[in-house]
Amino acid sequence: MVIEAKIIDNNNEIVFKYIENITTFNSKTKHYETDEYIKDYNKINAALEGVASIAISNILKNLNS
């Protein structure tokens, strides 16, 4: 899974861009086969919530450095 975050100013210029590649093998996301994610909304929803929390944490760290 990949999450991309952008901050765009009033002139539609990208002033910040961050790409986070998060594998399904992490502490917040259980690993399932791709077809299991497609068939079960709850599995993909839980995975996206876990990925979002990791990405947001890393984005905030990156902004503060």
C-alpha positions as CSV (number, residue, x, y, z in Angstrom):
1,M,0.0,0.0,0.0
2,V,1.2,3.5,-0.8
3,I,-0.2,6.7,0.7
4,E,0.7,10.1,-0.8
5,A,0.2,13.3,1.1
6,K,0.4,16.8,-0.5
7,I,0.0,20.3,0.8
8,I,-1.0,22.6,-2.0
9,D,-1.0,26.4,-1.7
10,N,-3.5,28.9,-3.1
11,N,-1.7,28.9,-6.5
12,N,-2.1,25.1,-6.8
13,E,1.7,24.7,-6.2
14,I,2.8,21.7,-4.2
15,V,4.6,23.0,-1.2
16,F,5.0,19.6,0.5
17,K,4.8,16.1,-0.8
18,Y,5.3,12.9,1.1
19,I,5.0,9.3,-0.1
20,E,4.8,6.4,2.4
21,N,5.1,2.9,1.2
22,I,3.6,0.6,3.9
23,T,3.7,-3.2,3.6
24,T,0.9,-5.3,5.0
25,F,3.5,-6.8,7.4
26,N,3.5,-4.1,10.1
27,S,2.2,-3.8,13.6
28,K,-1.1,-2.2,12.7
29,T,-2.2,-4.2,9.7
30,K,-2.9,-7.9,9.4
31,H,-1.8,-9.6,6.3
32,Y,-4.4,-11.1,4.0
33,E,-4.2,-12.2,0.3
34,T,-5.3,-9.6,-2.1
35,D,-8.6,-11.3,-3.0
36,E,-9.5,-11.4,0.7
37,Y,-9.2,-7.7,0.9
38,I,-11.4,-7.3,-2.2
39,K,-14.1,-9.7,-0.9
40,D,-14.2,-8.4,2.7
41,Y,-14.8,-4.6,3.2
42,N,-13.9,-4.9,6.9
43,K,-10.5,-6.3,6.1
44,I,-9.6,-3.5,3.7
45,N,-11.1,-0.9,6.0
46,A,-9.0,-2.1,9.0
47,A,-5.9,-2.2,6.7
48,L,-6.5,1.4,5.6
49,E,-7.0,2.6,9.1
50,G,-3.7,1.0,10.2
51,V,-1.8,2.3,7.2
52,A,-3.3,5.8,7.7
53,S,-2.2,5.9,11.3
54,I,1.4,4.9,10.3
55,A,1.5,7.4,7.5
56,I,0.2,10.3,9.5
57,S,2.7,9.7,12.2
58,N,5.5,9.6,9.7
59,I,4.3,12.7,7.9
60,L,4.1,14.7,11.2
61,K,7.7,13.6,12.1
62,N,8.8,14.6,8.6
63,L,7.1,18.1,8.9
64,N,8.8,18.7,12.3
65,S,12.3,17.9,11.1
